[in-house]
């Protein structure tokens, strides 16, 4: 479920370009200054960050067994 959520929220809207990619380009170029854009970046990236944290946590748990 988390993988599906990460893909859908990370790539929505699909056309013309995903919001996450647009916001990351703005972040790199230094034009990500509006609070709504920063909030949008956080909301679109949070499922992917959560998925990464869950993956790392699961891998660390399996190593200790």
MIDOSE-1310 file (N, C-alpha, C; in nm, 2 decimals, decimal comma, always signed):
residues 65
xxxx	+0,08/-0,12/+0,00/+0,00/+0,00/+0,00/+0,09/+0,13/+0,00; +0,19/+0,12/+0,08/+0,28/+0,24/+0,09/+0,35/+0,27/-0,05; +0,39/+0,16/-0,12/+0,45/+0,17/-0,25/+0,36/+0,24/-0,35; +0,23/+0,19/-0,35/+0,13/+0,25/-0,44/+0,11/+0,40/-0,40
xxxx	+0,10/+0,43/-0,28/+0,08/+0,57/-0,23/+0,20/+0,66/-0,27; +0,32/+0,60/-0,26/+0,44/+0,68/-0,29/+0,44/+0,71/-0,44; +0,40/+0,62/-0,52/+0,41/+0,64/-0,67/+0,30/+0,74/-0,71; +0,18/+0,72/-0,66/+0,07/+0,80/-0,70/+0,09/+0,95/-0,65
xxxx	+0,12/+0,97/-0,52/+0,14/+1,10/-0,47/+0,27/+1,17/-0,53; +0,37/+1,09/-0,55/+0,50/+1,14/-0,60/+0,48/+1,19/-0,75; +0,40/+1,12/-0,82/+0,39/+1,15/-0,97/+0,27/+1,23/-1,00; +0,18/+1,26/-0,91/+0,06/+1,33/-0,94/+0,08/+1,48/-0,95
xxxx	+0,03/+1,55/-1,04/-0,05/+1,51/-1,16/+0,05/+1,46/-1,26; +0,01/+1,36/-1,34/+0,10/+1,30/-1,43/+0,14/+1,38/-1,55; +0,05/+1,47/-1,59/+0,08/+1,56/-1,71/+0,06/+1,70/-1,67; +0,13/+1,79/-1,71/+0,24/+1,79/-1,81/+0,37/+1,74/-1,74
xxxx	+0,39/+1,76/-1,61/+0,51/+1,71/-1,54/+0,47/+1,69/-1,40; +0,52/+1,58/-1,34/+0,49/+1,56/-1,19/+0,53/+1,67/-1,10; +0,44/+1,70/-1,00/+0,47/+1,81/-0,91/+0,61/+1,79/-0,84; +0,63/+1,67/-0,80/+0,76/+1,64/-0,73/+0,88/+1,68/-0,81
xxxx	+0,88/+1,65/-0,93/+0,99/+1,68/-1,02/+1,00/+1,83/-1,04; +0,89/+1,90/-1,05/+0,89/+2,04/-1,07/+0,94/+2,11/-0,94; +0,90/+2,06/-0,83/+0,94/+2,12/-0,70/+1,09/+2,10/-0,67; +1,13/+1,98/-0,71/+1,28/+1,95/-0,69/+1,36/+2,04/-0,78
xxxx	+1,31/+2,06/-0,90/+1,39/+2,16/-1,00/+1,39/+2,30/-0,94; +1,27/+2,34/-0,88/+1,27/+2,47/-0,81/+1,37/+2,48/-0,70; +1,37/+2,37/-0,62/+1,46/+2,36/-0,50/+1,61/+2,38/-0,55; +1,65/+2,30/-0,65/+1,78/+2,31/-0,71/+1,82/+2,45/-0,76
xxxx	+1,72/+2,51/-0,83/+1,75/+2,64/-0,89/+1,74/+2,75/-0,80; +1,68/+2,73/-0,68/+1,67/+2,83/-0,58/+1,55/+2,92/-0,58; +1,45/+2,87/-0,66/+1,32/+2,95/-0,67/+1,21/+2,89/-0,59; +1,24/+2,80/-0,50/+1,14/+2,74/-0,41/+1,13/+2,83/-0,29
xxxx	+1,05/+2,94/-0,30/+1,05/+3,03/-0,19/+0,91/+3,05/-0,13; +0,80/+3,02/-0,20/+0,67/+3,04/-0,15/+0,63/+2,93/-0,06; +0,57/+2,96/+0,05/+0,53/+2,86/+0,15/+0,44/+2,75/+0,09; +0,35/+2,78/+0,00/+0,27/+2,68/-0,06/+0,35/+2,58/-0,14
xxxx	+0,46/+2,63/-0,21/+0,54/+2,54/-0,29/+0,62/+2,45/-0,20; +0,67/+2,50/-0,08/+0,74/+2,42/+0,01/+0,65/+2,31/+0,07; +0,53/+2,35/+0,11/+0,43/+2,26/+0,16/+0,40/+2,15/+0,06; +0,39/+2,19/-0,07/+0,36/+2,10/-0,18/+0,47/+2,00/-0,19
xxxx	+0,59/+2,04/-0,19/+0,71/+1,95/-0,19/+0,71/+1,85/-0,08; +0,68/+1,90/+0,04/+0,68/+1,81/+0,16/+0,56/+1,71/+0,14; +0,45/+1,75/+0,10/+0,33/+1,66/+0,09/+0,36/+1,56/-0,02; +0,42/+1,59/-0,13/+0,44/+1,50/-0,24/+0,56/+1,41/-0,21
xxxx	+0,66/+1,45/-0,13/+0,77/+1,37/-0,10/+0,76/+1,28/+0,02; +0,67/+1,32/+0,11/+0,66/+1,25/+0,24/+0,63/+1,10/+0,23; +0,54/+1,05/+0,14/+0,53/+0,90/+0,13/+0,66/+0,83/+0,08; +0,73/+0,90/+0,00/+0,86/+0,83/-0,05/+0,96/+0,83/+0,07
xxxx	+0,97/+0,94/+0,14/+1,06/+0,94/+0,26/+1,01/+0,84/+0,36; +0,88/+0,83/+0,39/+0,83/+0,72/+0,48/+0,87/+0,58/+0,43; +0,85/+0,56/+0,30/+0,89/+0,43/+0,24/+1,04/+0,40/+0,26; +1,12/+0,50/+0,24/+1,27/+0,48/+0,26/+1,30/+0,45/+0,41
xxxx	+1,24/+0,52/+0,50/+1,26/+0,50/+0,64/+1,21/+0,36/+0,68; +1,10/+0,32/+0,63/+1,04/+0,18/+0,66/+1,14/+0,08/+0,60; +1,19/+0,10/+0,48/+1,28/+0,00/+0,42/+1,41/-0,01/+0,51; +1,46/+0,10/+0,55/+1,59/+0,10/+0,63/+1,56/+0,03/+0,76
xxxx	+1,45/+0,07/+0,83/+1,41/+0,01/+0,96/+1,39/-0,14/+0,94; +1,33/-0,19/+0,84/+1,31/-0,33/+0,82/+1,44/-0,40/+0,79; +1,53/-0,34/+0,72/+1,66/-0,40/+0,69/+1,74/-0,41/+0,82; +1,74/-0,31/+0,90/+1,82/-0,31/+1,02/+1,76/-0,42/+1,12
xxxx	+1,63/-0,43/+1,12/+1,57/-0,53/+1,21/+1,60/-0,67/+1,17; +1,61/-0,70/+1,04/+1,65/-0,83/+0,99/+1,80/-0,87/+1,02; +1,88/-0,77/+1,02/+2,02/-0,79/+1,05/+2,05/-0,83/+1,19; +1,96/-0,78/+1,28/+1,98/-0,81/+1,43/+1,93/-0,95/+1,46
x	+1,85/-1,02/+1,38/+1,80/-1,15/+1,41/+1,90/-1,26/+1,39
